[in-house]
Amino acid sequence: MPHQVPWLILLFPLLSLLIIAFILRPFFNSRPKLGGYVTIAAIGISCALSFWVLSAVMAAPHHELELPNIHWLLIGDLSISVGLMVNSLTAIMLIVVTIVSLMVQIYSVGYMHNKEDLPSLHRYYAELSLFVGSMMGLVIANNFLLMFIFWELVGLGTNCNPWITPLRRTDAWRPLRFFRFRLLHG
């Protein structure tokens, strides 16, 4: 298995977010179900790749895949790298997240079939793609910085979705974000 496959699992839902936001919403706004179908296809591909990763992990010694890190920032002797950790636990969690997310997307397309006149349906599918991609990133992140970034993106995907949060939001969640930030810094 190529070492890019875990990155592809993470990137397919985020790619569907970009396709929906920059192609489907501006040019195909009259057909909002396309956003749901793009999201279903992206998460379905990620699900299939997750099964491939699980089979590779189970065949690997010590049930762990060695993936090269990407050096993100180099300042003198300080090196901040970004990478993914894939072992038997993360491979199982990837399958759980992708299967549950795929079922939610399929249900959403069926549930929203009579709401095709809503102008924000593309936004709904794009934000669900952001949420799913962030959840997968949270599962396979190999350091606290990347985990924190994906945790905040999960919160962004949840807080922006108009069907999950009320239309008039308060800023009550900001102290919790500050608390999480301070918790990571000690």
Secondary structure as UniProt FT lines:
FT   TURN            3..4
FT   HELIX           5..19
FT   HELIX           20..24
FT   HELIX           25..27
FT   TURN            29..30
FT   HELIX           33..59
FT   HELIX           61..63
FT   STRAND          64..65
FT   STRAND          70..75
FT   TURN            76..77
FT   STRAND          78..82
FT   STRAND          86..87
FT   HELIX           88..111
FT   HELIX           112..114
FT   TURN            116..117
FT   TURN            119..120
FT   HELIX           121..140
FT   HELIX           144..160
FT   TURN            162..164
FT   TURN            172..173
FT   HELIX           174..185
//
